[in-house]
Amino acid sequence: MKTLSPIGCLSLAALLATQASAESGLLIEELVVTAQKRAQNLTDVPIAISSFGAGDIEATASRQLADLAEHIPNLAMDSSNALSSAVAIRGVGSSSRNIGFDGRVGVYIDGVYMGQSPALNQQLLDLQRVEVLRGPQGALFGKNTVAGAINLITEKPGAENYTELGINAGNYGARQFSIKFNRALSDDAGLKFSVASLQRDGFAHNELDGQELGNIDSRTVRLQYRQELSDSLSVLLSGDYMEVDQNSIFNDGIAVTDSFGTRQIARPEDRKANVNFLPRDERSIGGLSMDIEYELDNGFGLRSVSAWRSTSAEFRNDVDYSPLDVLTSTFDDKYQQFTQEFQLISPAKDEFNYVVGLYYYRQDAESERNAYPGSIALFPGWPTAPVTTDGEVDTESVAVFANAEANFAENWRLGFGFRLATETKDVDWTIDGSGSGIFFIGVGQVQDSRRDTDFSPSLSLSYDINEDLSAYVRYAEGYKSGGYNLDYVTQADLVAGIEFDKETVENFELGLKGSLFNGRARFSAALFRADYEDYQVNQFLDLGNGATSISIRNAAKVETSGAELELDVKLAKSLTLSAALGLLSADFDRFPNGGGQGVDLDGNRLPGAAERQASLALDYRTPLGFIDAELGINLNVSYSGDYFTTATNVRSATLGDGSTLAYGHVDSHSLVNLRVSLMESSARWSVALWSKNLLDKEFVVNDGRDFLNTYNIGLNDPRTVGLEATYAF
């Protein structure tokens, strides 16, 4: 698919909007965001930020957070398996599949950090909007992140009394039921309750027993209570809970070779498995929060956000991917976290605004992982006893952060901020691989403590070119704490040490935002470059005597650069065009021995980093007077360029029988989605027909090798269609 350059997109907008007028029907709606802890017009924020509102979520039929990645430039999310859910911004991200390794992108609900991989792919239940901030965000968000932050902002209790019922049914047995309940208990208090249940059959099936893989079975609840205690004091109490119980897809997809990668056994398009032990995904995720806001007589605001969250995740996997009882594994992880954030917010003034915050984070994580040999031993030296790992990591972080902006001259604004943080990790972990045979899994205990201290500044300079256009330049630093590689490591790993140090990033950004053609078009453009030092990756280590080991180490330098453009144009009163473009270069600047001893990977592309990403949407809205309703049609197209799935940037693998398998490279691909709706003029009822992957295209989205050298291929979802309806009273 050919994509337009930023200049080309703006030229197209100019051509289409030359006859624009200032009449209200042709004005693009102003977007208000709270990324800097206060309500601002999106075009006034000197940060590369995307805002995806409730209407966008509805129009694109998005159900989970991963669905939004199709529409936001340089955002990617792999959610094929909750254990290894990975979010990447500008090519940089990671899954935190072990409790000693933190992610690079933070996901928040109303500013509360959600935690590690099993909690990330949230249901999009009753949201006001989603804000995606690209680049380090330590001066704005309590939990530091080096690549960016995603904030899910919920719809708060309102003054209107209503109950809304929703139903959504589609192919593959898809069915969703939802209830939204809002009550104004008084002029000063409100209650809101939302619940949704989502089920869908899987796209793959197991030949041994006929059961499905990759199904969805989740239930989500959110309860909020708002109380205005006085004209200056308000309290918001929130609780949420999500439960998942389903047969998951394996780590990277369906096996296409035998257990040891010696021969190909299936085509990926067959979507078939043949295992005696179905992979399972059972999670419970919940939390409570209390948000208190108080306005002093002098206009200063005080805010306290206290939150407790809990995640329990159990995963089961057939490690040999075969109908034989050979090897199975279980992962049981539990996270308990408490966060406390205090903010001092200055009065809203044109001359000088600032936020000062104090943040405390405590997480107690436990992990128990076991690999069980079955009744069949394939060859001498096969494991004779379970391999077990068991332990905990306690993390405590304290940080002071600040972000300020001053108008120091006409049309000029200077922004500056910092984050000063100390994070401590205490680990107590054991591994027993004494029965692992030829796999040489280690035996030992790790009891240790490490501390990272970091000061990360940020600086921005903005200039208002005119009342409609603003340019900015921004510099920001960030860090990702060090940790421990708590996985099925070898004895050599234990000898070499499983601890790794923090990584740091320096980010440079140049942006231009504003509106064009008398408010008929809105755009945001950014150029960026980020340099990562001590990047945490899996690396081959030379242990001497010809022995090597693979472990997480601070082995690489990474450089990312590129451009982003978002554009909304009112083509006519009833028709809006939205376009987004992301251009990205994400490479290992240095990666010595990354492909094995003596094999450097300098210059290779980061896994999962597509060099081009684009989306285009047409949204048509027109009243139908004869039924007192509005007709809505949303057609959107998304495109992803090709990318590699391994740091070695290979495109094929040679199997044991000498045959070649396409592996390590994903071709460019695109998707078309459509939604047609009718909504009663007072929004009392609505019906919609939708389809995702309308043209039923099939392509590989990921691949990988598992523990025994099994090659796996993951495919995109096939065409899904559905009918949804809501009724409010």
Backbone hydrogen bonds, N-H to C=O, Kabsch-Sander energy under -0.5 kcal/mol:
donor,donor_aa,acceptor,acceptor_aa,energy
9,C,5,S,-2.6
10,L,6,P,-2.2
11,S,7,I,-2.4
12,L,8,G,-2.3
13,A,9,C,-2.3
14,A,10,L,-2.4
15,L,11,S,-2.5
16,L,12,L,-2.4
17,A,13,A,-1.9
18,T,14,A,-0.5
18,T,15,L,-0.6
20,A,17,A,-1.9
26,L,23,E,-2.2
27,L,24,S,-1.7
28,I,519,G,-2.8
32,V,30,E,-0.5
33,V,40,Q,-2.8
36,Q,38,R,-0.5
37,K,34,T,-1.9
40,Q,33,V,-2.4
42,L,31,L,-2.9
44,D,41,N,-2.3
45,V,42,L,-1.3
47,I,45,V,-2.0
49,I,47,I,-1.1
50,S,132,V,-2.4
52,F,130,V,-2.8
53,G,51,S,-0.6
54,A,128,Q,-1.7
57,I,53,G,-2.3
58,E,54,A,-2.3
59,A,55,G,-2.7
60,T,56,D,-1.9
61,A,58,E,-1.4
62,S,57,I,-2.0
65,L,122,Q,-2.0
67,D,64,Q,-1.5
68,L,64,Q,-0.5
68,L,65,L,-1.5
69,A,66,A,-1.0
70,E,67,D,-1.1
71,H,68,L,-2.0
72,I,68,L,-0.7
75,L,72,I,-1.3
76,A,88,A,-2.6
78,D,86,A,-2.4
79,S,77,M,-0.7
84,S,81,N,-1.0
85,S,82,A,-1.0
86,A,78,D,-2.0
87,V,94,S,-0.8
88,A,76,A,-3.1
89,I,92,V,-2.2
90,R,74,N,-2.7
92,V,89,I,-1.5
93,G,91,G,-0.5
94,S,87,V,-0.9
97,R,95,S,-0.9
101,F,98,N,-1.8
106,G,148,G,-2.0
108,Y,150,I,-3.1
109,I,112,V,-2.1
110,D,152,L,-2.8
112,V,109,I,-1.9
113,Y,111,G,-0.5
114,M,107,V,-2.9
119,A,116,Q,-2.3
120,L,117,S,-2.0
122,Q,120,L,-2.4
124,L,63,R,-2.4
125,L,123,Q,-1.8
126,D,124,L,-0.6
128,Q,153,I,-2.9
129,R,153,I,-1.6
130,V,52,F,-2.1
131,E,151,N,-2.4
132,V,50,S,-2.8
133,L,131,E,-0.6
133,L,149,A,-3.1
134,R,48,A,-2.5
135,G,147,A,-2.7
137,Q,145,T,-1.5
140,L,137,Q,-1.5
141,F,137,Q,-2.4
144,N,142,G,-0.6
147,A,104,R,-2.1
148,G,104,R,-0.8
149,A,133,L,-2.2
150,I,106,G,-2.9
151,N,131,E,-2.8
152,L,108,Y,-3.1
152,L,150,I,-0.6
153,I,129,R,-2.5
153,I,151,N,-0.7
154,T,152,L,-0.6
155,E,126,D,-2.2
156,K,154,T,-0.6
162,Y,160,E,-0.5
162,Y,182,N,-2.0
164,E,180,K,-3.1
165,L,727,Y,-2.8
166,G,178,S,-2.6
167,I,725,A,-2.4
168,N,176,Q,-2.3
169,A,723,L,-2.6
170,G,174,A,-2.3
171,N,721,V,-1.8
174,A,171,N,-1.4
175,R,199,Q,-2.6
176,Q,168,N,-2.7
177,F,197,S,-2.1
178,S,166,G,-2.3
179,I,195,V,-2.3
180,K,164,E,-2.5
181,F,193,F,-3.1
182,N,162,Y,-2.8
183,R,191,L,-2.7
185,L,183,R,-1.0
185,L,189,A,-0.7
186,S,189,A,-1.6
189,A,186,S,-0.6
190,G,226,R,-2.4
191,L,183,R,-2.8
192,K,224,Q,-2.8
193,F,181,F,-2.9
194,S,222,R,-2.9
195,V,179,I,-2.1
196,A,220,T,-2.7
197,S,177,F,-2.5
198,L,218,S,-2.8
199,Q,175,R,-2.4
200,R,216,I,-2.4
201,D,172,Y,-3.2
203,F,213,L,-0.6
204,A,213,L,-1.7
205,H,271,R,-1.7
206,N,211,Q,-3.6
207,E,205,H,-0.6
207,E,273,A,-3.1
210,G,206,N,-2.6
213,L,204,A,-3.0
214,G,247,N,-1.9
215,N,247,N,-1.0
216,I,200,R,-2.5
218,S,198,L,-2.8
219,R,243,E,-2.0
220,T,196,A,-2.9
221,V,241,Y,-2.7
222,R,194,S,-2.9
223,L,239,G,-2.9
224,Q,192,K,-2.9
225,Y,237,L,-2.7
226,R,190,G,-2.9
227,Q,235,V,-2.7
228,E,188,D,-3.7
229,L,227,Q,-1.0
229,L,233,L,-1.2
230,S,233,L,-1.8
234,S,293,E,-2.4
235,V,227,Q,-2.5
236,L,291,D,-2.4
237,L,225,Y,-2.9
238,S,289,S,-2.5
239,G,223,L,-2.4
240,D,287,G,-2.2
241,Y,221,V,-2.3
242,M,285,I,-3.3
243,E,219,R,-2.5
244,V,283,R,-2.9
245,D,217,D,-2.1
246,Q,281,D,-2.3
248,S,246,Q,-0.7
248,S,279,P,-0.6
249,I,80,S,-0.8
254,I,713,I,-2.0
256,V,711,Y,-2.6
257,T,711,Y,-0.8
258,D,263,R,-1.9
261,G,258,D,-1.7
265,I,256,V,-2.0
266,A,256,V,-1.1
270,D,267,R,-1.6
271,R,268,P,-1.6
273,A,205,H,-2.2
276,N,322,S,-1.5
280,R,316,R,-1.6
281,D,246,Q,-2.6
282,E,314,E,-2.6
283,R,244,V,-2.1
284,S,312,S,-2.3
285,I,242,M,-3.0
286,G,310,S,-2.5
287,G,240,D,-2.3
288,L,308,W,-2.5
289,S,238,S,-2.5
290,M,306,S,-2.6
291,D,236,L,-2.8
292,I,290,M,-0.6
292,I,304,S,-2.8
293,E,234,S,-2.4
294,Y,302,L,-2.9
295,E,232,S,-2.4
296,L,294,Y,-0.6
296,L,300,F,-3.1
299,G,296,L,-1.8
301,G,345,I,-3.2
302,L,294,Y,-3.3
303,R,343,Q,-2.2
304,S,292,I,-2.4
305,V,341,E,-2.7
306,S,290,M,-2.5
306,S,304,S,-0.5
307,A,339,T,-2.6
308,W,288,L,-2.7
309,R,337,Q,-2.7
310,S,286,G,-2.8
311,T,335,Y,-2.5
312,S,284,S,-2.5
313,A,333,D,-3.0
314,E,282,E,-3.0
315,F,331,F,-2.8
316,R,280,R,-1.7
317,N,329,S,-2.3
319,V,317,N,-1.0
319,V,327,L,-0.9
320,D,327,L,-1.2
321,Y,318,D,-1.3
326,V,324,L,-1.6
328,T,372,Y,-2.1
329,S,317,N,-2.4
330,T,370,N,-2.6
331,F,315,F,-2.7
332,D,368,E,-2.4
333,D,313,A,-2.8
333,D,331,F,-0.5
334,K,366,E,-2.6
335,Y,311,T,-3.0
336,Q,364,D,-1.9
337,Q,309,R,-2.9
338,F,362,R,-2.6
339,T,307,A,-2.7
340,Q,360,Y,-2.3
341,E,305,V,-2.1
342,F,358,L,-2.6
343,Q,303,R,-2.7
344,L,356,V,-2.7
345,I,301,G,-3.1
345,I,343,Q,-0.5
346,S,354,Y,-2.6
349,K,347,P,-0.8
353,N,405,E,-2.6
355,V,403,N,-2.5
356,V,344,L,-2.2
357,G,401,F,-3.5
358,L,342,F,-2.3
359,Y,399,A,-3.0
360,Y,340,Q,-2.6
361,Y,397,S,-2.7
362,R,338,F,-2.4
363,Q,395,T,-2.6
364,D,336,Q,-3.0
365,A,363,Q,-0.6
365,A,393,V,-2.4
366,E,334,K,-2.9
367,S,391,G,-2.6
368,E,332,D,-2.5
369,R,389,T,-2.4
370,N,330,T,-2.2
371,A,387,V,-2.5
372,Y,328,T,-3.2
374,G,326,V,-3.6
376,I,325,D,-2.1
377,A,375,S,-0.5
378,L,376,I,-0.6
382,W,379,F,-1.7
384,T,435,G,-2.1
385,A,435,G,-1.1
387,V,371,A,-2.4
388,T,386,P,-0.6
388,T,432,D,-1.8
389,T,369,R,-2.6
390,D,430,T,-2.3
391,G,367,S,-1.9
392,E,428,D,-2.1
393,V,365,A,-2.2
394,D,426,D,-2.6
395,T,363,Q,-3.2
395,T,393,V,-0.6
396,E,424,T,-2.4
397,S,361,Y,-2.9
398,V,422,T,-2.3
399,A,359,Y,-2.5
400,V,420,L,-2.4
401,F,357,G,-2.4
402,A,418,F,-2.1
403,N,355,V,-2.4
404,A,416,F,-2.8
405,E,353,N,-2.9
406,A,414,L,-2.8
407,N,351,E,-3.1
408,F,406,A,-1.0
409,A,412,W,-1.0
412,W,409,A,-2.1
413,R,462,S,-2.5
414,L,406,A,-3.1
415,G,413,R,-0.5
415,G,460,S,-3.1
416,F,404,A,-2.1
417,G,458,S,-2.3
418,F,402,A,-1.9
419,R,456,S,-1.2
420,L,400,V,-2.9
421,A,419,R,-0.5
421,A,454,D,-2.6
422,T,398,V,-2.4
423,E,452,D,-2.9
424,T,396,E,-3.0
425,K,450,R,-2.5
426,D,394,D,-2.4
427,V,448,D,-2.7
428,D,392,E,-2.2
429,W,446,V,-2.5
430,T,390,D,-2.8
431,I,444,G,-2.6
432,D,388,T,-3.0
433,G,442,G,-1.3
436,S,433,G,-2.2
438,I,381,G,-2.3
439,F,436,S,-1.7
440,F,437,G,-1.6
442,G,489,V,-2.5
444,G,431,I,-2.5
446,V,429,W,-3.5
447,Q,445,Q,-0.5
448,D,427,V,-2.0
450,R,425,K,-2.3
452,D,423,E,-2.8
454,D,421,A,-2.5
456,S,419,R,-2.9
458,S,417,G,-2.4
459,L,475,Y,-3.0
460,S,415,G,-3.2
461,L,473,V,-2.4
462,S,413,R,-3.1
463,Y,471,A,-3.1
464,D,411,N,-2.7
465,I,463,Y,-1.0
465,I,469,L,-1.0
466,N,469,L,-1.4
470,S,513,K,-2.9
471,A,463,Y,-2.8
472,Y,511,G,-2.5
473,V,461,L,-2.0
474,R,509,E,-3.0
475,Y,459,L,-3.2
476,A,507,N,-2.2
477,E,457,P,-2.1
478,G,505,V,-1.8
480,K,503,E,-2.6
483,G,500,F,-1.7
484,Y,100,G,-1.4
485,N,498,I,-2.6
486,L,484,Y,-1.3
487,D,485,N,-1.1
489,V,487,D,-2.3
491,Q,440,F,-1.6
494,L,490,T,-1.8
495,V,491,Q,-2.1
496,A,492,A,-2.5
497,G,493,D,-2.1
500,F,483,G,-2.3
503,E,480,K,-2.2
504,T,533,E,-1.8
505,V,478,G,-2.2
506,E,531,D,-1.9
507,N,476,A,-3.1
508,F,529,R,-3.5
509,E,474,R,-2.4
510,L,527,L,-2.8
511,G,472,Y,-3.0
512,L,525,A,-2.5
513,K,470,S,-3.0
514,G,523,F,-2.0
515,S,468,D,-1.9
516,L,521,A,-2.5
520,R,516,L,-0.9
520,R,517,F,-1.1
521,A,516,L,-1.9
522,R,568,D,-2.7
523,F,514,G,-2.7
524,S,566,E,-2.2
525,A,512,L,-2.8
526,A,564,E,-2.3
527,L,510,L,-3.1
528,F,562,G,-2.2
529,R,508,F,-2.3
530,A,560,T,-3.0
531,D,506,E,-2.5
532,Y,530,A,-0.5
532,Y,558,V,-3.3
533,E,504,T,-2.5
535,Y,556,A,-2.7
537,V,535,Y,-0.7
537,V,553,R,-2.4
539,Q,551,S,-2.5
540,F,593,N,-0.8
541,L,549,S,-3.3
543,L,541,L,-0.7
543,L,547,A,-2.5
544,G,547,A,-0.6
547,A,544,G,-2.1
549,S,541,L,-1.6
551,S,539,Q,-1.8
551,S,549,S,-0.5
553,R,537,V,-2.9
555,A,535,Y,-1.0
555,A,553,R,-1.8
556,A,535,Y,-1.3
557,K,590,R,-2.4
558,V,532,Y,-1.8
559,E,587,D,-2.5
560,T,530,A,-2.6
561,S,585,S,-2.2
562,G,528,F,-1.9
563,A,583,L,-1.8
564,E,526,A,-2.3
565,L,581,L,-2.4
566,E,524,S,-2.5
567,L,579,A,-2.8
568,D,522,R,-2.8
569,V,577,L,-3.0
570,K,520,R,-2.7
571,L,569,V,-1.1
571,L,575,L,-1.3
572,A,575,L,-1.9
575,L,572,A,-0.8
576,T,619,D,-2.5
577,L,569,V,-3.0
578,S,617,A,-2.6
579,A,567,L,-2.9
580,A,615,S,-2.4
581,L,565,L,-2.6
582,G,613,Q,-3.6
583,L,563,A,-3.1
584,L,611,E,-2.3
585,S,561,S,-3.0
587,D,559,E,-2.6
588,F,604,N,-3.0
589,D,557,K,-1.9
589,D,587,D,-0.8
590,R,557,K,-1.8
594,G,591,F,-1.5
595,G,596,G,-0.5
595,G,599,V,-2.7
596,G,593,N,-1.5
599,V,596,G,-2.8
600,D,598,G,-0.7
601,L,591,F,-2.4
603,G,588,F,-3.7
604,N,601,L,-2.0
606,L,586,A,-2.6
608,G,644,F,-3.7
609,A,606,L,-1.7
610,A,608,G,-0.9
611,E,642,D,-0.8
613,Q,582,G,-2.2
614,A,639,Y,-2.2
615,S,580,A,-2.3
616,L,637,V,-2.6
617,A,578,S,-3.0
618,L,635,L,-2.7
619,D,576,T,-2.8
620,Y,618,L,-0.5
620,Y,633,I,-3.0
621,R,574,S,-2.9
622,T,631,L,-2.0
624,L,629,A,-4.0
625,G,623,P,-0.6
627,I,624,L,-1.5
628,D,624,L,-0.6
628,D,625,G,-0.6
629,A,624,L,-1.8
630,E,679,M,-2.9
631,L,622,T,-3.1
632,G,677,S,-2.6
633,I,620,Y,-2.4
634,N,675,R,-2.9
635,L,618,L,-2.4
635,L,633,I,-0.5
636,N,634,N,-0.5
636,N,673,N,-2.3
637,V,616,L,-3.1
638,S,671,L,-2.3
639,Y,614,A,-3.2
640,S,669,H,-2.8
641,G,612,R,-3.3
643,Y,666,V,-1.9
645,T,664,G,-2.0
646,T,664,G,-0.7
649,N,646,T,-1.3
653,A,661,L,-2.5
655,L,653,A,-0.6
655,L,659,S,-2.8
656,G,261,G,-1.6
657,D,262,T,-2.0
658,G,655,L,-2.0
661,L,653,A,-3.0
663,Y,651,R,-1.4
666,V,643,Y,-3.3
669,H,640,S,-2.4
671,L,638,S,-2.4
673,N,636,N,-2.9
674,L,691,S,-2.6
675,R,634,N,-2.0
676,V,689,L,-3.0
677,S,632,G,-3.1
678,L,687,V,-2.9
679,M,630,E,-2.1
680,E,685,W,-2.7
681,S,628,D,-2.4
683,A,680,E,-3.1
686,S,726,T,-1.9
687,V,678,L,-2.4
688,A,724,E,-2.5
689,L,676,V,-3.0
690,W,722,G,-2.5
691,S,674,L,-2.8
692,K,720,T,-2.3
694,L,672,V,-3.5
696,D,693,N,-2.2
701,V,714,G,-2.8
702,N,714,G,-1.4
704,G,712,N,-1.8
706,D,710,T,-2.3
709,N,706,D,-2.1
712,N,704,G,-3.0
713,I,254,I,-2.3
714,G,702,N,-3.3
716,N,699,F,-2.0
720,T,692,K,-2.3
722,G,690,W,-2.2
723,L,169,A,-3.2
724,E,688,A,-2.7
725,A,167,I,-2.6
726,T,686,S,-2.3
727,Y,165,L,-2.3
728,A,684,R,-3.5
729,F,163,T,-2.5
